Amino acid sequence: MTTLKDLKAGDRGRVKGFDSQSQAYRRKLLSMGLTPGAELEVIRVAPLGDPVEIRVRGTSVSLRRDEAAALLLERLR
């Protein structure tokens, strides 16, 4: 498993869960549609790595680096 902050633009992933040390972001990520099993694509990453823009369930979402680190993913092709 990997985290969202490890992916580059064009990479795809499937949400597997959340980092146990980042419970503060869990509710926020769930409300954005980042539920276990949801597939996402990284659209772009800012030059300094913060924020990361992703597309999930047909919607573009921007996440800060700390939020991206809380999301555990399975890398897809």
C-alpha positions, 0 to 999 in steps of 0.5 A: 500500500502507498499514500496519496502523497507518493503518487504523481500526476496521471497515477491512479489508485483505489482507497484502501483505508486511512492512516491510524495516526490521522483520525482528524482528517478521516471524517473530512476525507469521507465527506469528500467521497474518499471512501474505501473502494473509491477509485481516484486519479491524480490530476496535478501536483503543485510544484512544492507538493502542496496541494494535490488535485485529484479526480474522484467520483467525477469531481475534482478535489484538492488536498493538502499534503497532510490530508494526502498522507492520511489516505492509504491507497492501492496503486492501479495500473 
